[in-house]
Amino acid sequence: MDLFLQGSSLLFNIPNFLYMNLGLLLGVIFGAIPGLTVILCIVLFLPFTYSLQAVESFMFLLGIYCAGSYGGSISAILIKTPRTPHAAATMLDGNPLSKRGQSMKALNLALNASTFGGIFSALVLLFFAPQVAKFAQMMGTPEYFLICAFGLTIIAGVSGNNIIKGVITGSFGLFLATIGIDAMSGGTRFIFNNINLYSGIALVISLIGLFALSEVLAKSEKAEKKNKVDTSLLKKENSKLTKEEKKRIRKPMLLSAIIGVIIGIIPGTGASMASFFSYDRAKKMSKYPQEFGNGSIEGISACETANNAVTGATLIPLLTMGIPGDGSVAIMLGALMINGLTPGPNLFVENGPIMYAIMIGLIFVNLFMFLQGKFLTKWFAKIISVPVEVLTPIIVMFCFAGAFSVNSSLFDIAVTLVFAVIAYIINKLGFSTIPVLLGLVLGALTEENFRRSLVLSGGKWSIFISSPICIVFLSFIIITVFLIVKSQFKDDNKGEKNEQK
């Protein structure tokens, strides 16, 4: 209770709520406009958080993260263009409902469901994360290494259809994490007598190149079609749900919130899995399954509740054990480190008030998202029509300004350009850049805990099976790798059969 009160006192000041609402606004814009992504938004504005306090910066980033999930539903409903993978499930019923002249009803339903899912997961985070942190305090260096190793298995979940390509790009990220001064020996590695590389490659610089500038290069190849939405029609539409409709969506929303939280806690799963799984569950338990795919309010509410319920749940493994659940959360891991907050169980011991301020703040992030959605929905709909060619020069300007602001160095801008070209080539060859990010973020932690464990044991590998927690996480790793290989083997067999047909 003391930490709760201290966290509340840290949270309740005007700058926190201003940055929170600014983040929400940017998150909706980047989530709604075709051609932009939430990861791109977080990367672009991460340098902006350097001058902010820890709570202020996290409120800003959480605003972008949560609102991005809702923002993706706007383009999915109005123009059948989901900007996030999980919004594809919302599109199945949102767009047909919009075509029937009920766009405002679909948008409000998505907003209400997103808010409910977000608040539900925020409450789970608030009451569950401290308990997980207490358990994690029993862990030592070998346990931390195995947790990091388990976190690296997320690479398989974000590698697309080809796990080998994911392992290659993930290994590249691990290599990048070794550049600079060795934390254990004090020697230098892979710096090629360049003084600028002594401190390694700054996370923000690599992120701007990998995700922001590379997107600009990719978009420059093709002309995006212009999307137009007649917002004058939205004013005339009736957006209210009937009593019967409100009754119908209660069970799907509650079930989807639980599904979203469970899936969100498991690293490497993500909102898209939660959305489609919840959609399938809602259809099977519905009295009106024939409506699904034709504008079902249950389908929309299930998808949007689930994908926002993931947001708070993904922070549980991040804050308690330092395991990022997806790309966006991995960037937030970097934001924690920038603010001098090392993820893990000690985070709640050493920075308890800040952690409680963040967890309580997530509830208010979702409440303000609801208020912004209620009053600004018509304006958000207009945003979809903004041409990408207008936004591209602005994005490039922010990229270079952000890269330069890290160390006020032109060398960093050059490194950003190198990463942009690498990411562009990687994407062209069918590789994903997210494994590079995960390798870069988790690499240093994994290596340090691995080497420290061997030093403590005198080089004996038996230290990694020296406690029940080690055995549990080692089992998780083995089971996960087995399931990944089995899944890949099945996919390869299906591909061969399809080719034979």
C-alpha positions in Angstrom: 0.0 0.0 0.0 2.9 2.4 0.7 4.3 1.7 -2.8 0.9 2.2 -4.3 0.5 5.6 -2.6 4.1 6.7 -3.5 3.5 5.6 -7.1 0.2 7.6 -7.2 2.0 10.7 -5.9 4.6 10.3 -8.7 2.0 9.8 -11.4 -0.5 12.6 -10.5 1.2 15.6 -12.0 0.3 17.6 -15.1 3.4 16.7 -17.3 2.7 13.0 -17.0 -0.9 13.4 -18.3 0.2 15.8 -21.0 2.8 13.4 -22.4 0.3 10.5 -21.9 -2.2 12.2 -24.1 0.4 13.3 -26.7 1.5 9.7 -27.0 -2.1 8.6 -27.4 -2.7 11.1 -30.2 0.5 10.0 -32.0 -0.3 6.3 -31.5 -3.8 6.6 -33.1 -2.4 8.6 -36.0 0.5 6.2 -36.8 -1.8 3.2 -36.2 -4.5 4.5 -38.5 -2.6 5.9 -41.5 -1.7 3.2 -44.1 2.1 3.1 -44.5 2.9 3.9 -40.9 3.2 1.6 -37.9 3.3 1.7 -34.1 6.9 0.5 -34.0 7.9 3.3 -36.4 6.2 5.8 -34.1 7.9 4.5 -31.0 11.3 4.5 -32.7 10.9 8.0 -34.1 9.9 9.6 -30.8 12.2 7.5 -28.5 14.9 10.2 -28.6 12.3 12.7 -27.5 12.1 10.8 -24.2 15.8 11.4 -23.3 15.0 14.7 -21.7 12.0 13.3 -19.8 11.7 11.7 -16.3 11.2 8.0 -16.2 7.5 8.1 -15.5 6.9 10.8 -18.1 8.8 8.9 -20.8 7.0 5.6 -20.1 3.5 7.3 -20.0 4.4 8.8 -23.4 5.5 5.4 -24.9 2.6 3.5 -23.3 0.2 6.0 -24.9 1.7 5.3 -28.3 1.6 1.5 -27.7 -2.0 1.3 -26.5 -3.5 3.8 -28.9 -1.7 2.1 -31.9 -3.7 -1.0 -31.2 -7.0 0.9 -31.4 -5.8 3.1 -34.3 -5.3 0.1 -36.5 -9.0 -0.7 -36.3 -10.0 2.7 -37.8 -8.4 2.0 -41.2 -9.5 -1.7 -41.0 -13.2 -0.6 -40.5 -13.4 2.3 -42.9 -11.2 1.4 -45.8 -10.6 -2.3 -45.3 -6.8 -1.7 -44.8 -5.6 -3.1 -41.5 -2.4 -1.3 -40.5 -1.6 -3.9 -37.8 -1.8 -7.7 -38.0 -4.4 -8.0 -35.2 -6.6 -5.4 -36.9 -7.1 -7.9 -39.8 -9.5 -9.8 -37.5 -11.4 -6.6 -36.8 -11.7 -6.0 -40.5 -13.6 -9.2 -41.1 -16.7 -7.7 -39.4 -15.9 -4.0 -39.0 -15.7 -3.3 -42.8 -19.0 -5.1 -43.7 -20.7 -3.2 -40.8 -19.3 0.1 -42.2 -20.5 -0.7 -45.7 -24.0 -1.1 -44.3 -23.9 2.6 -43.2 -22.9 1.9 -39.5 -19.3 3.1 -39.5 -19.7 5.1 -36.3 -21.3 2.1 -34.5 -18.3 -0.1 -35.6 -15.8 2.6 -34.5 -17.4 3.2 -31.1 -17.7 -0.5 -30.6 -14.0 -1.0 -31.3 -13.2 1.9 -28.9 -15.3 0.6 -26.1 -13.9 -2.9 -26.5 -10.3 -1.7 -26.7 -10.8 0.4 -23.5 -12.3 -2.5 -21.6 -9.5 -4.9 -22.7 -6.8 -2.3 -21.9 -8.2 -1.6 -18.4 -8.6 -5.3 -17.6 -5.0 -6.0 -18.5 -3.8 -3.0 -16.6 -5.5 -4.3 -13.5 -3.9 -7.7 -14.0 -0.5 -6.0 -14.4 -1.0 -4.0 -11.2 -2.0 -6.9 -9.0 0.0 -9.8 -10.6 3.4 -8.3 -11.6 4.6 -7.6 -8.1 3.8 -11.2 -7.1 5.8 -12.4 -10.1 8.7 -10.1 -9.1 8.7 -11.6 -5.6 9.1 -15.1 -7.1 11.8 -13.8 -9.5 13.8 -12.5 -6.5 14.7 -16.1 -5.7 16.6 -16.4 -8.9 20.4 -16.1 -9.3 22.8 -15.6 -12.3 22.2 -19.0 -14.0 18.5 -18.6 -13.7 18.7 -15.2 -15.4 20.8 -16.6 -18.2 18.2 -19.3 -18.8 15.4 -16.7 -18.8 17.3 -14.7 -21.3 17.8 -17.8 -23.4 14.1 -18.5 -23.2 13.5 -15.0 -24.3 15.6 -15.5 -27.4 13.2 -18.3 -28.4 10.8 -15.5 -29.2 12.8 -15.0 -32.4 10.9 -18.1 -33.8 7.6 -16.4 -33.2 8.5 -13.3 -35.1 10.4 -14.9 -37.9 7.5 -15.4 -40.3 7.4 -18.7 -42.2 11.1 -19.3 -42.2 12.7 -19.9 -38.8 16.2 -20.3 -40.3 16.1 -16.8 -41.6 14.9 -15.6 -38.2 17.9 -17.4 -36.5 20.3 -15.8 -39.0 19.0 -12.3 -38.4 18.7 -12.9 -34.6 22.4 -14.0 -34.6 23.3 -10.8 -36.4 21.6 -8.9 -33.6 23.6 -10.9 -31.0 26.8 -10.1 -32.8 25.9 -6.3 -32.8 25.4 -6.6 -29.0 29.1 -7.6 -28.6 30.5 -4.5 -30.3 32.4 -2.2 -27.8 33.9 -2.7 -24.4 33.5 -6.2 -22.9 31.7 -5.8 -19.6 33.5 -8.8 -18.1 37.1 -8.3 -19.1 37.3 -4.6 -20.0 38.8 -5.3 -23.4 37.4 -4.0 -26.7 35.7 -6.1 -29.4 35.0 -5.3 -33.1 35.7 -1.6 -32.8 38.3 -1.5 -35.6 40.2 1.3 -33.8 37.2 3.6 -34.1 36.7 5.6 -30.9 33.0 6.1 -31.7 32.4 2.4 -31.2 33.9 2.1 -27.7 30.5 2.3 -26.1 28.9 0.0 -28.6 26.0 0.9 -30.9 23.3 2.9 -29.3 19.9 1.1 -29.4 18.1 4.1 -30.7 20.5 4.6 -33.6 20.1 1.0 -34.7 16.3 1.2 -34.3 15.9 4.3 -36.4 17.9 2.6 -39.2 16.2 -0.8 -38.9 12.6 0.3 -38.7 12.2 4.0 -39.7 14.6 4.8 -42.5 14.2 1.3 -44.0 10.5 1.8 -44.2 11.0 5.1 -46.1 13.3 3.3 -48.6 10.7 0.5 -49.0 7.8 2.9 -49.5 9.8 4.9 -52.1 9.6 2.0 -54.5 5.8 2.0 -54.9 3.1 4.7 -55.0 0.6 4.2 -52.2 -3.0 4.5 -53.3 -4.9 7.5 -51.9 -7.6 6.7 -49.4 -10.6 8.9 -49.1 -13.2 8.7 -46.4 -16.4 10.8 -46.5 -16.5 11.9 -42.9 -19.7 13.9 -43.4 -21.6 10.6 -43.4 -20.2 9.7 -40.0 -22.1 12.7 -38.5 -25.4 11.4 -39.7 -25.0 7.8 -38.5 -26.5 6.4 -35.3 -23.7 4.9 -33.2 -25.7 3.8 -30.2 -25.9 0.1 -29.3 -29.3 -1.3 -28.3 -29.9 -3.0 -24.9 -29.9 -6.4 -26.7 -26.6 -5.7 -28.5 -25.0 -4.6 -25.2 -26.1 -7.8 -23.6 -24.7 -9.9 -26.5 -21.2 -8.5 -26.3 -20.7 -8.9 -22.6 -19.6 -12.5 -22.6 -17.4 -12.3 -25.7 -15.6 -9.2 -24.3 -14.9 -10.8 -20.9 -13.7 -14.1 -22.4 -11.6 -12.2 -24.9 -10.0 -10.1 -22.1 -9.0 -13.3 -20.3 -7.6 -14.8 -23.5 -5.7 -11.6 -24.4 -4.1 -11.5 -20.9 -3.0 -15.2 -21.0 -1.6 -14.9 -24.5 0.1 -11.6 -23.7 2.0 -13.0 -20.7 3.5 -15.7 -23.0 6.5 -14.1 -24.9 6.5 -14.4 -28.6 2.7 -14.8 -29.1 1.3 -11.3 -29.7 -1.9 -9.5 -30.3 -2.7 -11.1 -33.7 -2.9 -14.6 -32.1 -5.1 -13.2 -29.3 -7.4 -11.5 -31.8 -8.0 -14.5 -34.1 -8.3 -16.9 -31.2 -10.8 -14.7 -29.5 -12.7 -14.2 -32.8 -12.9 -18.0 -33.2 -14.1 -18.5 -29.6 -16.7 -15.8 -29.9 -18.1 -17.3 -33.1 -18.3 -20.8 -31.5 -20.2 -19.5 -28.4 -22.5 -17.1 -30.3 -26.2 -17.6 -30.9 -25.8 -15.8 -34.3 -22.7 -17.5 -35.9 -24.0 -16.6 -39.4 -23.4 -12.9 -38.7 -19.6 -13.4 -38.4 -17.9 -12.1 -41.5 -21.0 -10.0 -42.3 -20.8 -7.3 -39.6 -21.1 -9.1 -36.3 -20.8 -6.8 -33.3 -19.6 -9.8 -31.2 -16.7 -10.4 -33.7 -15.6 -6.8 -33.5 -15.8 -6.6 -29.7 -14.0 -9.9 -29.2 -11.0 -8.9 -31.5 -10.6 -5.4 -30.1 -10.9 -6.5 -26.5 -8.3 -9.2 -27.0 -5.7 -7.1 -28.8 -5.8 -4.4 -26.1 -5.8 -6.9 -23.3 -2.4 -8.0 -24.6 -0.8 -4.6 -24.0 -0.7 -4.7 -20.2 0.0 -8.4 -20.0 3.2 -8.1 -22.2 4.6 -5.8 -19.6 4.5 -8.5 -16.9 7.4 -10.6 -18.3 9.2 -7.3 -19.4 9.2 -5.6 -16.0 9.7 -8.7 -13.8 12.2 -10.7 -15.8 13.3 -8.5 -18.7 11.7 -10.6 -21.4 10.1 -8.5 -24.2 7.0 -10.1 -25.6 7.1 -8.4 -29.1 9.0 -5.7 -31.1 7.3 -2.7 -29.5 7.8 -4.0 -26.0 11.5 -4.7 -26.8 11.9 -1.1 -27.6 10.4 -0.2 -24.3 13.0 -2.4 -22.7 15.6 -0.1 -24.2 13.6 2.9 -22.9 13.8 1.4 -19.4 17.6 1.0 -19.6 18.0 4.5 -21.0 16.4 5.8 -17.8 18.7 3.7 -15.7 16.1 1.0 -14.8 17.3 -2.5 -15.3 14.4 -4.9 -15.9 14.1 -7.8 -13.4 12.8 -8.5 -9.9 15.1 -5.9 -8.4 13.3 -3.3 -10.4 10.4 -3.5 -7.9 12.8 -3.4 -4.9 15.0 -0.5 -6.1 12.4 1.5 -8.0 9.1 0.4 -6.5 7.3 3.8 -6.6 8.2 4.3 -10.3 6.9 0.8 -11.2 3.6 1.4 -9.4 3.3 4.8 -11.1 3.7 3.1 -14.5 1.3 0.4 -13.7 -1.4 2.7 -12.3 -0.7 5.1 -15.2 -1.6 2.3 -17.7 -5.2 2.4 -16.4 -5.4 6.2 -17.1 -3.8 5.7 -20.5 -6.8 3.5 -21.5 -9.3 6.0 -19.9 -7.8 8.9 -21.8 -7.7 6.8 -25.0 -11.5 6.4 -24.5 -12.0 10.1 -24.1 -9.9 11.0 -27.1 -11.7 8.4 -29.2 -15.1 9.7 -28.2 -14.4 13.3 -29.1 -11.9 12.9 -31.9 -13.2 9.9 -33.9 -14.3 12.0 -36.9 -10.9 13.7 -37.0 -9.1 10.3 -36.7 -11.1 9.2 -39.7 -9.9 12.1 -41.8 -6.3 11.3 -40.9 -6.5 8.2 -43.1 -6.7 10.5 -46.2 -3.3 12.2 -45.5 -1.0 11.2 -48.4 2.1 9.3 -47.4 4.3 11.5 -49.7 3.5 14.4 -47.4 4.5 12.4 -44.3 7.7 10.8 -45.7 9.9 14.0 -45.7 8.8 14.7 -42.1 9.7 11.2 -41.0 13.1 11.4 -42.6 13.7 14.7 -40.8 12.8 13.2 -37.5 15.0 10.2 -38.2 18.1 12.2 -38.7 17.3 14.6 -35.9 16.8 11.6 -33.5 20.0 9.9 -34.5 22.0 13.1 -34.1 20.5 13.9 -30.7 21.8 10.7 -29.1 25.5 11.8 -29.0 25.4 14.9 -31.1 27.6 13.0 -33.6 27.5 12.9 -37.4 29.0 9.4 -37.0 25.7 8.2 -35.6 23.8 9.5 -38.6 26.2 7.4 -40.8 25.6 4.3 -38.7 21.8 4.9 -39.0 22.1 5.0 -42.8 24.2 1.8 -42.8 21.5 0.1 -40.7 18.8 1.4 -43.0 20.5 -0.1 -46.1 21.1 -3.4 -44.2 17.4 -3.6 -43.2 16.3 -2.8 -46.7 18.4 -5.6 -48.1 17.2 -8.0 -45.3 13.6 -7.2 -46.1 14.2 -7.7 -49.8 15.6 -11.2 -49.2 12.5 -12.1 -47.1 14.1 -11.8 -43.7 12.5 -10.0 -40.7 14.2 -7.2 -38.9 12.5 -7.8 -35.5 14.9 -10.8 -34.6 17.8 -8.4 -35.1 16.2 -6.1 -32.5 15.6 -9.0 -30.0 19.2 -10.2 -30.4 20.5 -6.7 -29.9 18.4 -6.1 -26.8 18.9 -9.4 -25.1 22.4 -10.2 -26.3 24.4 -8.3 -23.6 22.2 -9.6 -20.8 22.4 -13.2 -22.1 26.2 -13.1 -22.5 26.9 -11.4 -19.2 24.8 -13.9 -17.2 26.2 -16.9 -19.1 29.9 -15.9 -18.5 29.3 -14.9 -14.9 27.6 -18.2 -14.2 30.6 -20.1 -15.5 33.0 -18.0 -13.5 31.0 -18.7 -10.3 30.9 -22.5 -11.0 34.6 -22.7 -12.1 33.6 -23.5 -15.6 31.2 -26.3 -14.7 28.1 -26.4 -16.8 26.2 -28.3 -14.1 25.4 -24.8 -12.6 22.6 -24.5 -15.2 20.7 -27.5 -13.6 21.6 -26.6 -10.0 18.2 -25.4 -8.9 14.5 -26.3 -9.6 14.0 -22.9 -11.3 16.9 -23.7 -13.7 15.4 -27.0 -14.5 11.9 -25.5 -15.1 13.3 -22.9 -17.5 15.6 -25.4 -19.2 12.5 -27.6 -19.8 10.6 -24.6 -21.2 13.5 -24.0 -23.7 13.6 -27.6 -24.8 9.9 -27.9 -25.2 9.7 -24.6 -27.1 12.5 -25.6 -29.4 10.9 -29.0 -30.0 7.5 -27.4 -30.8 9.2 -24.9 -33.1 11.1 -27.6 -35.0 8.0 -29.8 -35.2 5.9 -26.9 -36.5 8.6 -26.0 -39.1 8.7 -29.7 -40.2 4.9 -29.7 -40.7 5.0 -26.5 -42.7 7.8 -27.9 -44.9 5.8 -31.1 -45.6 2.7 -29.0 -46.5 4.8 -26.9 -48.9 6.2 -30.0 -50.6 2.7 -31.5 -50.9 1.3 -28.3 -52.4 4.2 -28.2 -54.9 3.5 -31.8 -55.9 -0.2 -31.0 -56.5 
